[in-house]
Amino acid sequence: MKRRALVVGALGLTQTLAWASSYYLPAVLADPVCASLGVSRDWFFAIFSAALLLSGLLGPVAGRAVDRRGGRDVLTLSNLVFAAGLLLLAAASGLVSLAVAWGMLGVGMALGLYDQAFATLAGLYRQRARGAITGITLIAGFASTVGWPVTTLLTQQIGWRGACIGWALLHLAIGLPLNRLALPPTPPPERAADPREAPTGAQMRAMLILGWVFAATLFVSAAMAAHLPRLLLAMGATPAAAVAAASLIGPAQVAARLVEFAVLRHISPLAAARIATLLHPLGALLLAGLGAPLAAGFAIAHGAGNGMLTIAKGVLPLSLFGAAGYGLRTGLLSAPARILQSAAPLLFGLILDGAGPRAALALSGGLSLCACAALLAIRKVQS
């Protein structure tokens, strides 16, 4: 139990670092980087979207590597790649070098975010990995709450380039030794059908449904991560209120994961996922109807749903298909999701600027409702 707690704690810390220094960077760094390099926000978010696309395309390769070699080597490599990408970003001087830096960070995201951490836990603990998956998401749920203020503080004190260098040093000084020394070797893979073999009809339908659910919910998550403060400002919140509301996402994610761990773990992963997909539309409806006074409520609802969905994305494939080939299977499930997610910052920003915040909320809320409807169909698939 002590060893398991060490693994969960180490992965929770390294995942917090990985998310804060990659996925959550644009919300803070977009404006200073664009102003410094003379690049438009549209180009910046297009490059960020391309990095997300690259991470999705490389996801199955990274997942297969975890299945074969275990997660320790893959996650350790991710720290080196993240550090290299952040140093390249710190040295960027124009559009091309900015794209190269984010390309490197896209590789790092393929190697080092939740998909490979979950695959590592599935390899170590098989069907008993649900609690460990919840544990690392409890810790890493504070990635935005920690990442946004830290990046803002570093940018104010030493500039955006210094902030990137600071995050790179943290990967080398903290992330790399934790992933290398705290994670044990993964046991040999279970003997089971290779997920590359032709699945049954029911399995294929379940895979397609989960692929759509992951795509829709990751689009919403990416859109909120990149644009939530601007969305709340457009709904009439003051800058201080928008930042304060956005900072509630992390605590809301963690609170929802605590509820999942204490209460919802006694129900099926499918039922928990269906509940999770309804929280963002509920918050969006209240924000669209009542405006800025509900900014904090919207952030809490979105954060809670997103926190539970993060666990569902790790647990649902394990529950439905088993631990064998988990890394490759989740990589395949996540690939279309990452592709759609890669377009989210740019597309959501265009809708927010062009059609207004209520149209943007209608899009995100509608996608979440469609995901819930899709999850309801899995009952028929499994019967």
Residue pairs with C-beta under 8 A, 6 or more apart in sequence:
3 184
4 125
4 132
6 182
7 121
7 124
7 132
7 182
7 183
7 184
8 132
8 135
8 136
8 139
9 139
9 182
10 178
10 179
10 182
10 183
11 75
11 117
11 120
11 121
11 136
11 179
11 183
12 135
12 136
12 137
12 138
12 139
12 140
13 139
13 174
13 175
13 178
14 75
14 79
14 112
14 117
14 174
14 175
14 178
14 179
15 113
15 114
15 117
15 136
15 139
15 140
15 143
16 139
16 140
16 142
16 143
16 146
16 147
17 167
17 170
17 171
17 174
17 175
18 78
18 82
18 108
18 109
18 112
18 113
18 175
19 113
19 140
19 143
19 144
19 147
20 143
20 144
20 146
20 147
20 150
20 151
20 167
21 82
21 86
21 147
21 167
21 168
21 170
21 171
22 82
22 85
22 105
22 108
22 109
22 113
23 109
23 113
23 143
23 225
24 143
24 144
24 147
24 148
24 151
24 225
25 147
25 151
25 167
26 44
26 45
26 48
26 225
26 226
26 345
27 148
27 225
27 226
27 227
27 228
27 229
28 148
28 151
28 152
28 155
29 151
29 155
29 160
29 163
29 164
30 41
30 44
30 45
31 41
32 155
32 159
32 160
33 39
33 44
33 92
33 98
33 160
34 40
34 41
34 44
36 160
37 92
37 93
37 94
37 95
37 98
38 94
39 94
39 95
39 98
41 349
42 346
42 349
42 350
43 95
44 98
45 226
45 345
45 346
45 349
46 346
47 95
47 98
47 99
47 102
48 102
48 226
48 345
49 342
49 343
49 344
49 345
49 346
50 99
50 102
50 103
50 106
50 342
51 102
51 103
51 105
51 106
51 109
51 342
52 106
52 109
52 222
52 338
52 341
52 342
52 344
52 345
53 106
53 338
53 339
53 342
53 343
54 103
54 106
54 107
54 110
55 106
55 107
55 109
55 110
55 113
55 338
55 342
56 110
56 334
56 335
56 336
56 337
56 338
56 339
56 341
56 342
57 110
57 335
57 338
57 339
58 106
58 107
58 110
58 111
59 110
59 115
59 330
59 331
59 332
59 334
59 335
59 338
60 328
60 331
60 332
60 335
61 110
61 331
62 74
62 110
62 111
62 115
62 116
62 327
62 331
63 115
63 116
63 119
63 326
63 327
63 328
63 329
63 330
63 331
63 332
64 327
64 328
64 331
65 73
65 74
65 327
66 74
66 116
66 119
66 120
66 123
66 186
66 327
67 119
67 123
67 189
67 325
67 326
67 327
67 328
68 189
69 186
70 120
70 123
70 183
70 185
70 186
71 116
71 117
71 119
71 120
71 121
71 123
71 124
71 183
71 186
72 120
72 179
72 180
72 183
72 184
72 185
72 186
74 111
74 112
74 116
74 120
75 111
75 112
75 116
75 117
75 120
75 179
75 183
76 176
76 179
76 180
77 111
78 108
78 111
78 112
78 116
78 179
79 112
79 171
79 172
79 175
79 176
79 179
80 171
80 172
80 176
81 104
81 107
81 108
81 111
81 112
82 105
82 108
82 112
82 167
82 168
82 171
82 175
83 168
83 169
83 171
83 172
83 176
84 104
84 108
84 168
85 101
85 102
85 103
85 104
85 105
85 107
85 108
86 101
86 105
86 164
86 165
86 167
86 168
86 171
87 164
87 165
87 168
88 97
88 100
88 101
88 104
89 98
89 101
89 102
89 105
89 164
90 161
90 162
90 164
90 165
90 168
91 97
91 101
91 161
92 98
92 100
92 101
110 116
114 137
114 140
114 310
114 313
114 314
115 327
115 330
115 331
115 334
116 327
117 136
118 129
118 133
118 313
118 314
118 326
118 330
119 326
119 327
119 330
120 183
120 186
121 129
121 132
121 133
121 136
121 314
122 129
122 314
122 318
122 323
122 326
122 327
123 186
123 187
123 189
123 323
123 326
123 327
124 132
124 184
124 186
124 187
125 132
126 190
126 323
127 318
127 322
127 323
129 314
129 315
129 318
129 323
130 265
130 269
130 311
130 315
130 318
130 319
131 261
131 265
133 311
133 314
133 315
134 257
134 260
134 261
134 265
134 311
135 261
137 253
137 257
137 307
137 310
137 311
137 314
138 254
138 257
138 258
138 261
141 250
141 253
141 254
141 257
141 307
141 310
142 250
142 251
142 253
142 254
143 250
144 225
144 246
144 247
144 249
144 250
145 247
145 249
145 250
145 251
146 250
148 246
148 247
149 247
151 163
151 167
154 162
154 163
154 166
155 162
155 163
158 166
189 324
189 325
190 322
190 323
190 324
191 324
192 322
192 324
192 325
193 324
193 325
194 325
195 321
195 324
195 325
195 328
195 329
195 332
196 325
196 328
199 207
202 381
202 382
203 321
205 381
206 320
206 321
206 378
206 381
206 382
207 329
207 332
207 333
209 374
209 375
209 377
209 378
209 381
210 316
210 317
210 320
210 333
210 378
211 333
211 336
211 337
212 336
212 370
212 371
212 374
213 273
213 277
213 371
213 374
213 375
214 313
214 333
214 334
214 336
214 337
215 336
215 337
215 339
215 340
215 341
216 340
216 367
216 368
216 370
216 371
216 374
217 277
217 306
217 309
217 313
217 337
217 367
217 368
217 371
218 334
218 337
218 338
218 340
218 341
218 344
219 337
219 340
219 341
219 343
219 344
219 348
219 364
219 367
220 280
220 306
220 344
220 364
220 367
220 368
221 306
221 309
221 341
221 344
222 341
222 342
222 344
222 345
222 348
223 344
223 345
223 347
223 348
223 360
223 364
224 231
224 249
224 302
224 306
224 364
226 344
226 345
226 348
226 349
227 345
227 348
227 349
227 352
227 360
228 246
228 249
228 299
228 302
229 242
229 243
229 246
230 242
230 349
230 352
231 352
231 357
231 360
231 361
232 241
232 242
232 245
232 246
232 292
232 295
232 298
232 299
233 239
233 242
234 352
234 356
234 357
235 287
235 291
235 292
235 295
235 357
236 291
236 292
237 245
237 292
237 295
238 292
241 292
241 295
241 296
242 295
244 296
245 295
245 296
245 298
245 299
246 299
248 296
248 299
248 300
248 303
249 299
249 300
249 302
249 303
249 306
250 303
251 303
252 299
252 300
252 301
252 302
252 303
252 304
252 307
253 303
253 304
253 306
253 307
253 310
254 307
255 304
255 307
256 276
256 279
256 303
256 304
256 305
256 307
256 308
257 307
257 308
257 310
257 311
260 272
260 307
260 308
260 311
264 271
264 272
264 275
264 308
268 319
269 312
269 315
269 316
269 319
270 316
270 319
270 375
270 378
270 379
272 308
272 311
272 312
273 308
273 309
273 312
273 316
273 375
274 372
274 375
274 376
275 308
276 304
276 305
276 306
276 308
276 309
276 312
277 305
277 309
277 368
277 369
277 371
277 372
277 375
278 305
278 368
278 369
278 372
279 301
279 302
279 304
279 305
279 308
280 301
280 302
280 305
280 306
280 364
280 365
280 368
281 365
281 366
281 368
281 369
282 301
283 294
283 297
283 298
283 299
283 300
283 301
283 302
283 305
284 298
284 302
284 361
284 362
284 364
284 365
284 368
285 365
286 294
286 297
286 298
286 301
287 294
287 295
287 297
287 298
287 361
288 357
288 358
288 361
288 362
305 368
313 330
313 334
314 330
317 326
317 329
317 330
317 333
318 326
320 378
320 382
321 329
348 360
348 363
348 364
351 359
351 360
351 363
352 359
352 360
